[in-house]
Amino acid sequence: MAVDKRGRKLPKGIQQRYDKFEARPMIQGKRYLVKADTVTECQKAVTELRYKLEHGLYIEKSKLTLSEWFDTWMETYKRNSIKRGTYITYCRYFDNHVRDTPLGSMLLTSIRAEHIQKLYNDLVEGEYSLSAIKQVKVTVFGSLEQAVKNGMIERNPVKLVNLPKVEKKKVRIAMTKEQQKIFMKYAKDSYLYNLFALMLRTGLRVGEATGLKHTDIDKKQNVIYVIRTLNYENGTGFYEGTPKTKASTRVIPLTAAIVELVNNQRKHWGFKVESLDRYIFVDYEGKPLHRDRVRLEIEKVVRAIREDKIDFPHISAHVFRHTFATRAIEHGMQPQILKTILGHSSLAMTMDLYSHVLPETRSEAMEMISSAF
């Protein structure tokens, strides 16, 4: 009977090799190798192997590609353990950046660190941002880490690779005060005018703004409850998710100007009292607003501005969030308060995003206290 490194007897069929416990069961006339960190895990792995073989669920690791394993990992291990939006994001990044590459069709057992590095380098050459490359890393790392736990590969090659250096993109765009004024002037007849105005006054992400319901507006407490996002999945339709991070579920002070915007929007569509649990901002048919609708309406307003020979930059819905933050800092809002309103997970994130606004405000602050000395 085999013993472990400490001289303790091991169950029949199990032996210790280096820091791993191994079993080599003969199943259906074929020998298999199972490895695990403990005796209990090794026994469990053998039981699972027998079950999969008996039910036709086993796929030989030597024949499994990264793309095939990723699909199994997502369906078996991730579908019910992560948010729906995160699940969709994982699938989108893998499908767009990994599946159709040489790495996606490689056998799990053949993947080495240099293959991962090449994927990263190709993404850099494609001018993808560091955040996008990090997201790709998350999907590949997670799937291969599970493959290690399942004994399908010896080690996770992603751990041996460093993320490439990517030039930081330019400072996030925010409208100037004049641009902000021009945009809202040209948007006055838009059915999304109140949405644009609300995003400028709250810094809400577009999914948070389109997911707002009248029940989220608490006039007694003078707050807005940001508790959901409105998302869309092809083939399924709209669905509600939770905000981006734990910090993103938040309460924002309700001002008189915001109350007026909400009331104006309600009057715009003629909502009745019994409809208070519906979304505040909807399309012409009263249906939820798709992000593309918002994007197209923004582009429509910008085109109108440019047709009048006014120089105006290309902007996205996220620019309204950056514009709110910029105005807030310019008018003296403390970064810690801004962090809470924006729903950032850390003060460092807020400072990193909007540090370009601070030099001017610091100079003004110094001038204000100069008389004290």
MOGIWO-V393423 format. One record per pair of residues at least 6 apart in sequence whose C-alpha atoms are under 6 Angstrom apart, sorted by the first residue. I is the first residue (numbers start at 1). J is the second residue. D is the distance in Angstrom with one decimal. If there is no record, write none. Layout:
# MOGIWO-V393423
[[I/J/D] [I/J/D]]
This chain:
# MOGIWO-V393423
[[2/10/5.6] [2/15/5.9] [3/9/4.3] [3/10/5.2] [4/16/5.6] [13/23/5.7] [14/22/5.5] [14/23/4.7] [15/21/5.7] [15/22/5.4] [20/36/5.7] [20/37/5.1] [21/35/5.6] [21/36/5.4] [22/34/5.6] [22/35/4.6] [23/33/6.0] [23/34/5.2] [24/32/5.3] [24/33/4.7] [25/31/5.8] [25/32/5.7] [35/151/5.8] [36/42/4.9] [52/58/4.9] [61/152/5.8] [64/107/5.5] [65/105/5.5] [65/106/5.2] [65/107/4.1] [65/108/5.4] [66/104/5.3] [66/108/5.5] [67/99/5.8] [67/104/5.1] [70/143/5.8] [90/139/5.9] [93/136/6.0] [98/104/5.4] [109/153/6.0] [112/157/5.6] [113/157/4.8] [113/160/5.9] [113/161/6.0] [130/166/6.0] [141/158/5.8] [144/156/5.8] [145/156/5.8] [148/154/5.9] [148/155/5.9] [174/319/5.5] [174/322/5.2] [174/323/4.5] [175/323/5.6] [187/193/5.7] [187/301/5.9] [194/261/5.6] [199/320/5.9] [200/320/5.2] [200/324/5.2] [203/321/4.1] [203/324/5.3] [207/229/4.9] [207/230/5.0] [208/229/4.5] [210/281/5.8] [211/229/5.0] [211/230/4.6] [212/279/5.7] [212/280/6.0] [213/277/5.9] [213/278/5.5] [213/279/4.3] [213/280/5.1] [214/276/5.1] [214/277/6.0] [214/280/5.9] [215/277/5.8] [216/224/5.7] [216/225/5.1] [217/224/4.9] [222/254/4.7] [223/252/5.5] [223/253/4.5] [223/254/4.4] [224/251/5.6] [224/252/5.0] [224/254/5.9] [225/251/4.8] [226/249/5.5] [226/250/5.3] [227/249/5.2] [228/241/5.5] [228/242/4.6] [228/243/5.4] [229/240/5.7] [229/241/5.1] [229/242/5.8] [229/243/5.6] [230/240/4.9] [231/238/5.6] [231/239/5.4] [232/238/4.3] [243/249/5.8] [247/343/5.1] [247/345/5.3] [248/343/4.1] [252/341/5.9] [282/288/4.9] [282/289/5.1] [283/289/5.7] [339/347/6.0] [339/350/5.9]]
